[in-house]
Amino acid sequence: MSDGEQAKPRRRRSRRRGRRRAQRAAGPPAGDQGNDDARHTDGPAEAPVGTANPAPTPRDQSKQHKSRPRRPPERLRTVHETSAGGLVIDGIDGPKDTQVAALIGRVDRRGRMLWSLPKGHIELGETAEQTAIREVAEETGIRGDVLAALGSIDYWFVTEGRRVHKTVHHYLLRFQGGELSDDDVEVTEVAWVPLRDLPARLAYADERKLAEVAGELIDKLHTDGPGSLPPLPRSAPRRRPQTHSHARNHRRDDPAQPQPRRRTNGCGQGP
């Protein structure tokens, strides 16, 4: 080193190093702290090391949801109901063009008049034939005698928290007397309808089918006499009372309800 050059003092370098160490120990400046806070608020906070219960992830929550046992749907109680009714014909021994049948009409929820056969529940101690005679008299005011069985119809509907399976036995009846009356509270109108007009007047396909069976039996009656009609199926008196749902005419008031699932010929064993 020449005489003109001077050595840099080491003391100044040590002072700068001391100031840097002091700044590091004091932490980052105010501006850096703000940037650090913004970085932590932008994304989800990480759980500190050693945390006992880390926050569950969406995947863990979905696993917990799938692992929960599902509650089974509540089962409806099934109830079986049995009814009987019939098609009573005036002038059954005369020409077909003069024959008329007694029908009942009810207004549905849409204000439409729906025509059907009179029918009702089989009461305790009654046979299906006795019920058909009684219900025809109560709902139309007409008295009749049973000649033959037309068939049975069954269908399902749900009401009052119950699943109801309903079976209706139908009979062909001969007019014996009486006058049309709509005194029954469940009936809106009653009418004599020409036999040839039944397919167009009856609101339900299953009852229109029964009207066809009635026409075939009447032809056989005219051709071969009363002895040619099939014998009535055995029907024992009902031994136990049955539940009467308030939706007794549920299907009759709403054609949108499911159609009968099964149709049988004859009435079969009594209830």
trRosetta pair geometry for C-beta under 8 A, 3 or more apart (Angstrom, degrees):
i j d omega theta_ij theta_ji phi_ij phi_ji
1 5 5.3 -115 -173 78 93 123
1 7 7.2 0 -158 -65 166 89
2 5 5.1 92 58 7 81 100
8 12 7.4 -85 169 45 92 120
8 13 7.6 72 133 -33 115 113
9 12 5.2 89 86 -3 101 97
9 13 7.8 -175 105 0 62 84
10 13 5.7 -56 -160 38 49 112
10 14 6.2 47 148 -21 76 106
11 14 5.9 -59 -153 37 33 111
11 15 6.5 35 151 -24 66 104
12 15 5.6 -53 -152 31 35 112
12 16 6.8 33 153 -18 67 100
13 16 5.9 -53 -152 33 35 108
13 17 6.5 33 153 -15 66 106
14 17 5.6 -53 -149 39 35 112
14 18 6.3 39 151 -24 65 105
15 18 5.5 -54 -150 33 33 114
15 19 6.6 33 152 -20 66 101
16 19 5.7 -52 -150 34 35 109
16 20 6.5 34 152 -18 66 103
17 20 5.7 -53 -149 36 34 111
17 21 6.4 34 154 -18 66 105
18 21 5.8 -53 -149 36 32 111
18 22 6.4 33 152 -20 65 105
19 22 5.6 -54 -150 35 34 113
19 23 6.4 34 153 -20 66 104
20 23 5.7 -54 -148 35 33 110
20 24 6.4 34 155 -18 66 104
21 24 5.8 -53 -149 36 33 112
21 25 6.4 31 154 -18 65 107
22 25 5.8 -57 -149 38 31 111
22 26 6.3 28 153 -19 66 109
23 26 5.7 -57 -144 37 32 109
27 33 7.7 39 146 -73 117 111
28 32 3.6 -92 160 88 129 137
28 33 5.8 163 88 -53 106 72
28 36 7.2 121 60 -23 152 135
29 32 5.3 94 59 11 69 102
29 33 7.3 -127 106 -9 37 90
30 33 5.7 -55 -152 31 35 114
30 34 6.8 36 154 -21 66 100
31 34 5.9 -53 -156 30 35 111
31 35 6.9 31 151 -14 66 103
32 35 5.7 -54 -153 37 38 111
32 36 6.4 39 151 -21 68 106
33 36 5.6 -56 -150 36 34 113
33 37 6.5 35 153 -20 67 102
34 37 5.8 -53 -149 33 33 109
34 38 6.5 32 154 -18 66 104
35 38 5.7 -54 -149 36 34 111
35 39 6.4 37 152 -23 65 104
36 39 5.6 -51 -151 32 33 114
36 40 6.7 27 154 -15 64 104
37 40 5.9 -59 -152 37 34 107
37 41 6.4 22 155 -13 68 109
38 41 5.9 -61 -144 41 32 104
38 42 6.4 42 156 -34 66 102
39 42 5.9 -48 -150 19 30 115
39 43 7.7 -17 169 18 59 98
40 43 7.5 -86 -157 52 28 75
40 45 6.5 35 -175 -100 94 85
47 51 4.5 -92 171 25 113 152
47 54 4.5 -92 -37 -122 171 96
47 55 6.7 -172 -66 8 118 86
48 51 5.4 115 64 -46 72 104
51 54 5.5 101 98 -75 123 72
56 60 4.2 -124 -164 87 97 130
56 61 5.4 116 129 -56 126 83
56 64 7.6 -13 -164 -11 156 136
57 60 4.9 99 52 5 73 100
57 61 7.2 -136 97 -4 40 87
58 61 5.5 -54 -146 36 36 113
58 62 6.4 37 156 -20 67 102
59 62 5.8 -53 -151 34 32 110
59 63 6.6 34 151 -19 63 103
60 63 5.7 -53 -152 34 35 113
60 64 6.5 35 152 -19 66 103
61 64 5.7 -52 -150 35 34 111
61 65 6.4 36 151 -21 66 104
62 65 5.5 -51 -147 35 35 113
62 66 6.4 31 156 -17 66 105
63 66 5.9 -57 -148 38 31 107
63 67 6.3 29 155 -22 65 110
64 67 5.8 -59 -147 35 31 111
64 68 7.1 43 154 -35 62 94
65 68 6.1 -45 -162 10 34 112
76 158 6.6 -57 -152 -131 169 109
76 161 6.4 -167 -132 173 93 55
76 162 6.0 141 177 -140 103 24
76 163 4.2 106 109 -25 127 102
77 161 7.4 41 26 131 95 84
77 162 5.3 -42 74 -121 87 82
77 163 7.0 -179 84 26 35 80
78 162 7.4 133 -111 -173 16 81
78 163 4.8 -35 -101 77 66 103
78 164 7.8 156 -158 -88 54 23
78 165 6.5 20 -173 -9 100 108
79 162 5.0 12 0 172 121 131
79 163 7.1 153 19 76 71 48
79 164 5.1 -25 71 -107 97 70
79 165 7.2 -179 87 25 45 71
79 243 5.4 -53 -166 55 137 138
79 245 7.2 139 91 -56 143 112
80 164 7.8 148 -95 -160 20 59
80 165 5.0 -23 -107 70 69 101
80 166 7.9 160 -161 -84 48 34
80 167 7.5 6 -172 2 91 105
80 242 7.5 -84 96 -144 68 122
81 121 6.6 -66 -174 -115 105 101
81 164 5.9 0 4 -168 116 107
81 165 7.3 164 25 82 68 49
81 166 4.7 -17 70 -108 101 79
81 167 7.4 178 92 27 53 65
81 242 5.8 134 -123 152 65 132
81 243 6.6 -88 -84 74 101 76
81 244 7.5 106 -128 -107 128 41
81 245 6.7 -94 -50 1 154 103
82 121 7.2 90 82 -149 53 66
82 122 5.0 -24 105 22 99 122
82 128 7.7 -81 157 -96 115 101
82 166 7.6 171 -83 -157 27 58
82 167 5.1 -15 -113 68 73 97
82 168 7.8 161 -164 -84 49 37
82 169 7.5 19 -176 -8 94 101
82 238 7.6 178 73 -100 131 127
82 242 6.5 163 29 -37 84 173
82 271 4.7 -169 56 -83 168 139
83 119 5.1 74 147 160 122 108
83 120 5.8 -153 -150 118 106 15
83 121 5.2 -62 -99 -90 83 38
83 122 6.4 -170 -115 -20 27 77
83 131 7.3 -155 -169 145 49 141
83 135 7.9 71 -176 -74 94 164
83 166 6.7 8 4 -174 109 103
83 167 7.3 173 30 90 67 48
83 168 4.6 -17 75 -109 99 81
83 169 7.4 -170 97 24 49 68
84 119 6.4 -160 107 -149 23 87
84 120 7.3 -28 58 61 59 55
84 122 5.6 66 -3 -71 107 96
84 128 4.3 161 -89 -164 144 75
84 129 7.4 -104 173 -60 152 17
84 131 3.9 103 54 90 122 117
84 132 4.4 -84 143 -57 106 80
84 135 6.7 166 90 11 72 138
84 168 6.8 162 -90 -162 28 63
84 169 4.5 -18 -110 65 86 94
84 170 7.4 175 -158 -77 60 32
84 171 7.3 23 -178 -7 102 107
84 267 7.9 23 -114 -130 107 137
85 117 5.2 133 126 129 129 104
85 118 5.1 -171 -154 103 116 53
85 119 2.6 -79 -41 -90 137 78
85 120 6.7 106 -75 4 96 56
85 131 7.8 -61 -61 124 44 92
85 132 5.5 133 -142 -125 10 78
85 135 5.3 -81 -104 96 77 139
85 136 6.8 127 -158 -61 70 81
85 168 6.4 -10 17 -175 102 111
85 169 7.7 150 26 82 54 53
85 170 5.8 -19 76 -109 75 73
85 171 7.6 -167 106 26 33 78
86 117 6.7 -146 96 179 13 121
86 118 7.1 -20 51 69 56 86
86 119 7.7 130 -5 -86 44 76
86 132 4.2 71 -26 -175 115 117
86 133 7.7 15 18 -66 142 43
86 135 7.8 132 15 73 83 104
86 136 5.5 -41 56 -61 100 129
86 144 7.0 -145 99 89 136 143
86 146 7.0 -122 -104 -105 158 84
86 150 7.4 144 -133 2 70 125
86 170 5.8 141 -100 -165 49 64
86 171 4.0 -35 -104 65 118 78
86 172 6.6 -171 -164 -73 105 11
86 173 4.7 81 136 -18 140 114
87 101 5.5 -23 -172 -151 92 129
87 117 5.7 -66 -73 -122 76 122
87 150 6.6 72 15 -53 115 155
87 170 6.9 39 -13 178 90 110
87 171 7.6 -158 28 93 66 43
87 172 5.8 -23 66 -113 95 58
87 173 6.7 174 82 24 41 82
87 210 6.8 168 -29 133 133 111
87 211 6.8 152 -110 -99 158 69
87 214 5.3 -58 84 -90 150 154
88 101 6.7 137 74 -151 48 69
88 102 5.0 -3 66 29 104 113
88 136 5.3 108 -33 -165 130 143
88 140 7.2 -165 39 71 134 156
88 142 5.4 169 100 115 156 133
88 144 4.0 -130 -123 -64 119 156
88 173 4.0 -34 -100 81 75 116
88 174 7.4 -25 -152 76 75 6
88 175 5.6 101 164 -78 99 72
89 92 4.2 92 104 -75 120 103
89 99 5.6 -5 -171 -171 110 110
89 100 7.2 151 -153 78 61 36
89 101 5.4 -34 -96 -92 68 78
89 172 7.1 -6 -4 -169 115 87
89 173 7.0 159 13 80 69 58
89 174 6.6 -37 62 -115 84 44
89 175 6.2 -111 93 -22 38 96
89 195 6.9 28 -129 -83 113 117
89 214 7.3 160 -52 175 130 126
89 218 7.2 -121 160 -91 178 130
90 99 7.0 161 78 -153 53 58
90 100 5.1 -11 54 62 102 88
90 101 7.7 -176 15 -83 75 29
90 102 7.5 81 -19 -39 104 92
90 142 8.0 -101 -58 -147 108 138
90 175 4.0 27 -93 -18 68 163
90 192 6.7 -35 29 -134 133 123
91 94 4.4 -51 -175 39 91 118
91 95 7.9 -29 160 54 117 53
91 98 4.9 -109 163 117 155 95
91 99 4.7 -151 89 -100 102 58
91 100 6.6 65 28 16 117 74
91 175 7.4 14 -6 31 47 134
92 99 6.1 72 -94 -126 43 119
92 147 7.8 -159 153 -33 164 160
92 174 5.3 -102 29 -121 146 83
92 175 7.0 159 -12 13 103 88
92 218 6.2 -124 -160 -125 88 109
92 221 7.2 -6 156 98 104 156
93 221 7.8 -100 -102 134 62 121
93 222 7.8 146 -148 -94 48 82
94 98 5.1 -40 113 71 127 126
94 99 6.7 174 71 -64 87 81
95 98 5.1 78 69 12 88 101
95 99 7.4 -143 100 -24 46 87
96 99 5.4 -46 -148 13 43 120
96 195 6.0 -97 -171 70 82 139
96 196 7.2 94 146 -53 102 97
96 215 7.7 54 -137 -141 130 92
96 218 7.0 116 -100 123 99 135
97 194 7.8 -13 -169 -157 45 120
97 196 7.3 2 -117 -21 55 131
99 194 7.2 96 84 -156 57 61
99 195 4.3 14 95 -19 106 130
99 218 7.3 30 -116 -159 173 158
100 192 4.1 32 154 176 138 103
100 193 6.2 146 -161 66 84 28
100 194 5.6 -52 -102 -92 76 40
100 195 6.7 -129 -97 -34 23 73
101 192 7.2 144 66 -154 27 59
101 193 5.5 -33 63 63 81 85
101 194 8.0 31 16 140 79 8
101 195 5.9 97 -20 -91 105 68
101 198 6.2 27 39 -82 141 120
101 211 7.7 -127 10 -124 172 104
101 214 7.9 61 -93 130 142 160
102 118 7.2 -12 114 -9 102 122
102 136 7.1 98 83 -164 132 98
102 140 4.5 74 159 -162 134 155
102 142 5.0 -153 -49 11 168 154
102 175 7.9 123 -20 -94 116 107
102 180 6.8 -172 -131 -101 110 97
102 190 6.5 0 -170 -176 93 105
102 191 7.6 163 -146 84 53 33
102 192 6.1 -34 -90 -96 61 62
102 193 7.9 142 -105 16 13 81
103 115 4.8 32 153 -174 136 107
103 116 6.8 143 -163 65 96 20
103 117 6.8 -68 -123 -90 74 41
103 118 7.8 -177 -146 -30 33 80
103 190 7.1 169 87 -152 45 59
103 191 5.8 -19 60 62 90 81
103 193 5.2 11 4 0 124 128
103 198 8.0 164 -62 -119 133 85
103 201 6.6 -172 5 132 173 128
103 202 7.3 -139 -124 -87 140 76
104 115 7.1 157 81 -148 36 62
104 116 6.2 -32 67 66 85 71
104 117 7.5 48 24 161 93 12
104 118 5.1 96 -15 -77 126 82
104 139 5.2 -41 -77 156 145 117
104 140 6.3 -116 -67 -74 95 88
104 182 8.0 137 -136 -117 86 86
104 184 7.9 -30 -133 63 136 134
104 187 4.8 -84 -158 -129 118 113
104 188 7.9 115 172 40 80 64
104 189 7.3 150 -164 84 51 50
104 190 5.5 -28 -106 -100 63 77
105 113 4.9 5 -177 -174 123 101
105 114 6.7 151 -152 73 68 36
105 115 5.0 -33 -93 -91 83 72
105 116 7.9 133 -98 17 37 67
105 187 7.3 83 58 -169 49 78
105 188 5.2 -73 103 70 82 99
105 189 4.0 -4 53 59 119 95
105 190 7.1 -160 14 -74 83 29
105 191 6.9 34 -20 3 117 108
106 113 7.5 151 75 -150 25 56
106 114 5.7 -27 65 61 77 90
106 116 7.3 -21 15 21 104 111
106 186 7.2 -27 -101 160 123 70
106 187 6.7 -91 -77 -129 84 42
106 188 5.2 134 -118 1 38 108
106 249 6.5 30 58 151 179 153
106 252 6.2 62 50 136 142 114
106 253 6.3 -76 122 -92 129 79
107 111 6.1 -15 -172 -144 110 35
107 112 6.9 152 -150 73 62 31
107 113 5.8 -35 -91 -90 68 59
107 114 7.6 141 -109 13 18 80
107 188 5.2 97 -14 -71 88 162
108 111 7.3 -51 70 17 65 17
108 112 5.2 -6 37 56 106 86
108 114 5.5 55 -35 -12 109 124
108 253 4.7 147 -122 -172 79 64
108 254 6.2 138 -155 -77 122 48
108 255 7.5 -54 -96 -9 164 83
109 253 6.5 79 -24 158 83 104
109 254 6.6 15 9 -86 114 94
113 188 6.9 -131 -126 90 92 141
113 189 6.9 0 -149 28 127 128
114 203 4.1 -7 -158 -46 90 166
114 252 6.5 166 107 172 134 74
114 253 7.3 174 39 -116 144 34
114 255 7.1 -175 -116 -48 141 105
115 191 7.6 -54 -122 45 126 116
115 193 7.3 87 177 -52 151 154
115 201 5.1 -36 75 158 151 89
115 202 5.9 -102 98 -105 95 39
115 203 5.7 144 49 -24 57 94
116 119 7.8 -62 133 9 111 107
116 202 6.5 82 -106 -146 47 82
116 203 6.1 -54 -64 34 86 103
116 204 6.4 31 -108 11 104 114
116 207 5.9 -165 -144 -53 77 173
116 252 5.5 -82 -4 -137 165 114
117 170 6.4 38 115 -127 162 120
117 202 7.7 7 -35 -123 81 118
117 207 5.6 -169 -8 -142 108 126
117 210 7.2 -43 -33 88 151 144
118 135 5.4 172 144 136 99 93
118 136 5.0 129 83 -106 135 54
118 138 7.8 162 -178 67 131 75
118 139 4.0 170 -137 74 122 137
118 140 5.5 -104 -47 -26 151 107
118 187 8.0 -12 -108 -90 99 130
119 132 7.7 -27 -118 -116 67 69
119 135 5.6 30 -153 141 19 153
119 139 7.9 -10 19 4 29 159
119 168 5.6 12 -169 -152 153 124
119 170 7.5 -58 -91 -93 121 82
120 131 6.6 -142 77 179 83 100
120 134 7.5 -86 60 99 127 95
120 135 3.8 -178 19 -112 106 124
120 138 7.0 -6 -13 63 155 135
120 139 7.2 173 -39 -37 117 124
120 248 7.7 13 -134 174 66 136
121 131 7.4 -106 113 -152 32 135
121 242 6.6 -153 -167 74 119 116
121 244 5.6 -78 -42 -106 164 100
121 248 7.1 -84 -41 -135 105 123
122 126 5.4 -153 -167 84 77 112
122 127 7.8 -63 -148 149 119 15
122 128 6.0 -48 -97 -96 132 60
122 131 4.5 -82 -106 -62 70 158
122 238 5.1 140 134 -44 112 141
122 242 7.3 55 69 19 81 134
122 271 5.8 145 87 19 151 147
123 126 4.9 70 60 2 75 127
123 131 6.8 157 13 -100 75 104
123 238 6.9 178 104 51 27 138
123 241 7.7 -12 -161 -121 59 78
124 238 5.6 -112 -122 96 35 107
124 239 7.7 -5 -147 156 79 10
124 240 7.1 -68 -112 152 97 12
124 241 4.8 -40 -60 -78 116 75
125 237 5.1 -13 -163 -178 37 125
125 238 6.4 -43 3 60 20 78
126 130 4.5 -139 -159 87 90 121
126 131 4.9 99 142 -57 136 89
126 134 7.4 -68 -135 9 144 142
126 237 6.2 138 66 -141 10 80
126 238 5.8 6 55 15 65 106
127 130 4.7 97 52 7 77 102
127 131 7.1 -140 93 -5 41 87
127 235 4.4 103 -169 117 104 109
127 236 6.8 -150 -109 126 92 11
127 237 5.4 -65 -60 -84 71 56
127 238 7.7 177 -88 -19 29 73
127 270 6.1 -60 -139 -128 80 136
128 131 5.7 -54 -150 36 33 113
128 132 6.5 38 152 -24 65 103
128 169 4.4 -1 -170 72 138 151
128 171 7.8 145 132 -40 96 120
128 235 4.4 -103 24 -154 100 148
128 267 5.5 -179 94 -178 163 151
128 270 6.2 -148 -14 -123 103 85
128 271 7.3 121 -60 -6 96 97
129 132 5.7 -51 -150 31 33 113
129 133 6.7 31 153 -16 65 103
129 146 4.7 -71 -152 -21 107 166
129 171 6.3 83 -119 -68 72 161
129 232 6.7 14 -72 -168 135 147
129 235 6.0 147 -10 61 91 148
130 133 5.9 -54 -152 36 33 110
130 134 6.3 28 153 -15 66 109
131 134 5.7 -59 -144 41 32 109
131 135 5.9 26 162 -16 69 110
132 135 6.1 -56 -138 40 25 105
132 136 6.3 27 161 -19 61 109
132 146 6.3 83 82 -85 132 115
132 169 7.2 -89 -61 101 117 92
132 170 7.5 121 -116 -143 128 34
132 171 4.7 58 172 28 170 124
132 173 6.9 -173 139 -58 114 124
133 136 6.1 -58 -150 35 25 110
133 137 6.5 21 155 -15 62 110
133 143 7.5 26 -170 -155 92 65
133 144 6.3 -148 -125 72 76 74
133 145 7.4 16 -106 -107 119 32
133 146 6.6 -87 -59 -38 101 96
133 173 7.1 147 -97 -116 70 137
134 137 5.8 -63 -153 39 30 109
134 138 6.1 24 155 -17 68 110
135 138 5.7 -54 -139 39 33 109
135 139 5.9 9 169 -2 68 115
136 139 6.6 -68 -137 47 21 94
136 140 5.7 -29 -179 30 62 117
136 142 6.0 -63 152 77 98 90
136 143 7.8 119 104 -121 107 23
136 144 5.6 -36 110 28 154 118
136 173 6.3 -58 -57 30 174 167
137 140 7.1 -75 -119 56 14 77
137 141 6.9 30 -166 -135 52 13
137 142 6.5 -125 -103 73 51 40
137 143 5.5 30 -97 -90 108 62
137 144 7.8 -156 -59 15 81 76
137 178 6.9 -145 -130 -97 81 164
138 184 5.7 87 148 -85 80 124
139 184 4.8 -35 -114 2 55 163
139 186 7.3 -51 -115 75 103 101
139 187 5.3 137 -159 -56 84 139
139 190 7.3 152 144 -90 70 122
140 178 7.8 90 111 122 85 135
140 180 6.1 -54 180 -129 78 68
140 181 7.0 105 156 48 30 65
140 187 7.9 -173 -73 -134 51 166
140 190 5.0 146 -129 -144 71 140
141 178 5.1 177 143 167 70 115
141 179 5.5 -39 135 84 130 51
141 180 5.5 125 58 -154 123 17
141 181 3.2 102 -56 21 141 100
141 183 7.2 94 -68 15 108 103
141 190 7.1 152 18 84 102 170
142 175 6.4 -57 -176 -129 119 88
142 177 7.7 168 -156 92 60 33
142 178 4.4 171 -121 83 36 130
142 179 7.7 -156 -81 52 68 6
142 180 6.8 0 -50 -85 100 57
143 175 7.8 91 80 -163 57 53
143 176 4.5 -68 108 71 97 106
143 177 5.0 1 49 61 117 77
143 178 4.6 137 -1 -24 81 124
144 173 3.3 64 144 157 136 126
144 174 5.9 157 -160 69 87 38
144 175 5.7 -45 -101 -97 92 34
144 176 5.6 166 -105 4 31 95
145 173 6.2 148 67 -157 30 80
145 174 5.0 -17 57 52 90 96
145 176 5.7 88 -19 -51 92 127
146 171 4.8 -34 -134 166 102 145
146 172 7.4 99 -157 73 59 51
146 173 5.7 -44 -92 -98 45 79
146 232 6.8 58 133 -98 125 139
147 171 7.5 144 44 169 58 94
147 172 4.9 -55 61 99 104 97
147 173 6.5 163 2 -111 88 23
147 174 5.5 90 -47 -29 118 97
147 217 7.5 137 113 149 119 132
147 221 7.5 -6 173 -91 143 140
147 226 7.5 -111 -151 -137 102 95
147 229 6.2 -87 159 -160 91 169
148 171 7.0 165 88 -158 36 74
148 172 4.8 8 56 42 83 117
148 217 5.3 -155 64 -154 151 148
148 229 4.6 -122 -74 -177 126 121
148 230 6.0 89 -146 55 114 78
148 232 6.9 -151 -131 -81 40 75
149 169 7.2 -52 -143 -176 105 98
149 170 7.4 107 -168 86 64 56
149 171 5.7 -52 -110 -106 48 73
149 172 7.6 -108 -46 9 2 84
149 230 7.2 -67 41 89 90 112
149 232 5.8 121 -33 -133 101 65
149 233 5.6 15 -34 4 161 99
149 266 5.0 67 105 -131 146 56
149 267 5.1 -125 -138 -16 138 97
150 170 4.2 -50 62 107 116 103
150 171 6.1 -177 0 -108 92 14
150 172 5.5 119 -57 -41 99 83
150 210 4.6 60 154 -159 130 99
150 213 5.1 129 -156 93 80 129
150 214 5.9 -17 -111 -64 120 85
150 217 7.7 -103 -98 -8 74 146
151 170 5.9 0 61 53 59 106
151 209 7.7 -48 58 115 154 103
151 210 5.8 -140 45 -105 111 92
151 213 6.1 116 -15 16 118 172
151 263 6.4 20 164 -179 129 96
151 264 6.6 171 -163 87 85 49
151 265 5.5 -53 -111 -121 95 42
151 266 6.7 -9 -109 -11 50 21
151 267 7.8 167 -162 -63 16 59
152 167 6.1 4 -179 -175 116 96
152 168 6.7 163 -156 82 66 46
152 169 5.1 -27 -101 -100 92 63
152 170 7.0 176 -90 13 38 78
152 263 7.1 166 83 -156 59 54
152 264 4.9 -3 56 58 107 95
152 266 7.1 -18 -10 96 102 35
152 267 5.4 119 -59 -116 113 52
152 268 6.6 -40 -13 7 153 106
153 167 7.4 164 86 -153 42 52
153 168 5.1 -12 61 58 89 98
153 170 7.1 36 0 -16 100 117
153 206 4.9 93 -120 159 138 141
153 207 7.8 -50 -37 -66 160 66
153 210 7.7 -74 -40 -51 120 126
153 260 4.9 -95 -169 -94 90 158
153 263 5.9 -12 -105 -111 66 84
154 165 6.7 15 -178 177 112 84
154 166 6.4 176 -148 92 66 49
154 167 4.3 -20 -96 -99 102 73
154 168 7.3 171 -82 16 49 66
154 260 5.8 112 69 -151 41 104
154 261 6.8 -49 95 50 89 81
154 262 5.5 -2 54 62 109 94
154 263 7.9 -173 23 -85 73 43
155 165 8.0 -174 96 -150 28 53
155 166 5.9 -14 62 61 70 94
155 251 5.8 64 95 -80 148 160
155 257 7.4 83 159 132 137 115
155 258 6.5 171 -163 93 105 88
155 259 7.1 -111 -112 157 122 25
155 260 4.4 -89 -68 -99 95 64
155 261 6.6 134 -113 0 54 77
156 163 6.7 -5 -167 180 107 88
156 164 6.8 154 -154 83 56 54
156 165 5.5 -23 -99 -100 81 65
156 166 7.5 164 -93 17 29 77
156 258 6.5 -1 61 67 85 133
156 261 6.9 21 -4 -10 102 124
157 164 5.5 -15 65 60 72 102
157 166 7.2 -5 20 2 97 119
157 247 6.5 -121 115 122 133 135
157 250 4.8 175 126 103 164 143
157 251 6.0 -148 -48 -56 140 92
157 257 5.8 -17 -99 -157 115 134
157 258 7.6 -173 -81 36 73 95
158 162 7.0 174 -152 86 60 41
158 163 5.4 -26 -101 -102 82 62
158 164 7.1 166 -98 14 26 81
159 162 6.2 -21 72 58 61 85
159 164 6.1 -8 30 -6 99 128
159 245 5.1 97 81 -175 135 130
159 246 6.8 -153 159 58 134 78
159 247 3.8 -149 -99 15 159 137
159 250 6.0 -130 -57 -81 135 149
160 245 6.5 -167 22 -144 124 94
160 246 6.6 100 -42 26 131 105
160 247 7.4 -166 -10 -4 96 108
162 245 6.9 -141 71 -101 129 120
164 245 5.5 -50 -85 -33 154 155
164 247 7.5 180 22 75 153 110
164 250 7.9 118 61 24 139 147
166 251 7.7 -150 58 -1 142 129
169 235 7.7 130 158 -108 172 136
169 267 4.1 44 -139 -124 125 113
170 207 8.0 160 -96 -121 160 77
170 210 5.4 -10 102 -147 159 148
171 267 7.9 -15 -68 -50 89 132
172 214 5.2 153 -101 -123 114 92
172 217 5.8 -142 -28 89 169 151
172 218 7.8 -157 -162 -57 144 84
178 181 8.0 -89 171 0 103 106
180 190 4.8 -171 -168 107 103 120
180 191 7.2 54 -149 -96 153 21
180 192 6.8 -112 -61 -35 138 88
181 184 7.9 107 114 -9 87 79
181 190 6.7 28 67 33 24 148
182 187 5.1 -138 -151 111 79 110
182 188 6.9 -27 -165 126 133 20
182 189 5.7 -44 -98 -125 147 27
182 190 4.9 -167 -74 -1 86 97
184 187 4.3 62 76 12 105 111
186 248 7.6 -39 -134 77 149 127
186 249 6.6 144 -175 -15 120 141
187 190 6.2 20 164 -54 136 93
193 197 5.4 -120 173 83 95 113
193 198 6.2 115 117 -82 123 68
193 201 5.1 -119 -157 59 150 173
194 197 4.5 80 67 7 90 108
194 198 7.8 -127 97 -31 52 73
195 198 6.0 -24 -164 -16 41 115
195 211 7.8 170 -163 -170 72 104
195 214 7.8 -133 -147 111 109 117
195 215 6.8 134 167 -92 118 95
195 218 7.8 -35 -155 21 157 169
197 200 5.5 -63 -167 49 66 106
197 201 5.3 55 138 -22 91 117
198 201 5.7 -67 -131 45 30 104
198 202 5.6 24 178 -19 73 111
198 208 6.9 157 135 -126 88 68
198 211 4.1 -168 129 -155 140 153
199 202 6.9 -48 -127 33 18 102
199 208 5.2 74 -127 -151 64 112
199 211 6.5 -159 -65 88 63 140
199 212 7.7 54 -80 -61 105 90
202 207 4.7 -141 -177 102 136 112
202 208 4.9 177 79 -71 129 77
202 211 6.3 -166 -12 -25 150 140
203 207 7.7 37 55 49 57 131
203 252 7.9 99 71 -156 132 68
203 255 6.3 -118 157 -81 110 123
204 207 4.7 73 74 14 97 105
204 208 7.0 -165 94 -11 47 86
204 251 7.9 57 -105 142 147 103
204 252 7.6 -78 -37 -114 137 64
204 255 6.9 -162 -91 -118 82 95
205 208 5.5 -54 -148 35 36 114
205 209 6.6 41 152 -23 66 100
205 259 6.9 -9 50 -134 119 128
206 209 5.7 -49 -157 30 34 115
206 210 6.9 36 146 -18 63 101
206 259 7.0 155 -39 -165 112 92
206 260 5.2 66 -82 10 151 130
206 263 6.6 -169 -139 -91 106 126
207 210 5.3 -45 -150 33 43 115
207 211 6.6 50 148 -23 66 97
208 211 5.5 -47 -152 30 38 115
208 212 6.9 43 148 -20 63 98
209 212 5.6 -48 -157 29 38 114
209 213 6.8 38 147 -17 65 100
209 263 7.4 -9 100 -153 152 162
210 213 5.5 -50 -152 34 39 113
210 214 6.5 45 148 -23 66 101
211 214 5.4 -48 -149 32 36 116
211 215 6.7 40 151 -21 64 100
212 215 5.7 -50 -153 32 35 112
212 216 6.7 34 150 -17 64 103
213 216 5.7 -54 -153 36 36 111
213 217 6.4 34 151 -17 67 105
214 217 5.8 -56 -148 38 33 110
214 218 6.3 34 154 -21 66 105
215 218 5.7 -53 -146 35 32 111
215 219 6.6 35 154 -20 64 102
216 219 5.7 -51 -152 33 33 113
216 220 6.6 31 151 -16 64 105
217 220 5.6 -54 -149 38 35 112
217 221 6.3 41 150 -25 66 103
217 229 6.2 53 -161 -122 102 97
218 221 5.4 -48 -147 32 35 116
218 222 6.5 33 154 -17 64 103
219 222 5.9 -56 -151 37 32 108
219 223 6.2 20 156 -13 66 113
220 223 5.8 -61 -140 43 31 106
220 224 5.7 -29 -178 33 70 108
220 228 5.0 -142 163 117 102 124
220 229 6.6 134 106 -82 121 62
221 224 7.5 -74 -117 57 14 69
221 225 7.0 -9 -162 180 50 10
221 226 6.4 26 -139 -87 89 49
221 228 7.0 -167 -90 63 38 106
221 229 6.3 18 -82 -60 88 107
223 228 7.3 -44 81 48 85 169
224 227 7.1 -99 138 71 93 78
224 228 3.4 74 99 -47 124 152
225 228 5.8 113 64 -4 60 100
226 229 6.0 -38 -169 7 51 114
230 266 7.6 -96 124 -88 140 107
232 235 7.3 -61 150 0 108 108
232 267 7.8 -2 -174 28 77 121
233 266 4.5 113 -50 178 133 110
233 267 4.5 -170 59 55 134 83
233 268 5.8 -5 169 -22 153 13
233 269 7.8 -94 159 -55 116 25
234 269 6.8 -6 85 -118 96 50
234 270 6.4 -91 128 -19 70 99
235 267 6.1 -5 -77 108 116 135
235 269 7.8 133 -105 173 49 27
235 270 3.8 113 -160 -84 49 108
236 239 7.7 -2 127 -37 114 97
236 269 7.5 -9 10 180 103 73
236 270 3.6 -180 32 69 63 139
236 271 7.5 -135 72 56 82 44
237 270 7.2 27 0 154 16 147
238 241 7.8 87 134 -91 122 30
238 242 7.4 -74 -173 -18 141 108
238 270 7.4 -130 -69 160 58 102
238 271 4.8 1 -105 86 90 114
239 271 7.9 -154 16 116 73 77
242 271 7.7 -51 -47 171 136 148
244 248 6.5 -10 -176 -80 84 115
245 248 5.9 162 78 -67 74 57
245 250 7.4 -26 114 -27 128 123
247 250 3.5 34 165 -66 106 114
249 252 4.0 -54 -174 48 91 121
249 253 5.5 89 121 -27 94 97
250 253 6.4 -68 -152 36 23 102
250 254 6.7 -32 168 27 60 108
250 257 6.6 104 133 -80 89 160
251 254 6.7 -86 -140 59 28 76
251 257 4.6 -119 -120 77 74 148
254 257 5.0 91 96 -27 99 100
258 261 7.4 11 142 -53 121 89
260 263 6.0 82 114 -62 135 86
264 268 6.4 14 119 -39 147 121
267 270 7.8 32 130 -85 113 58
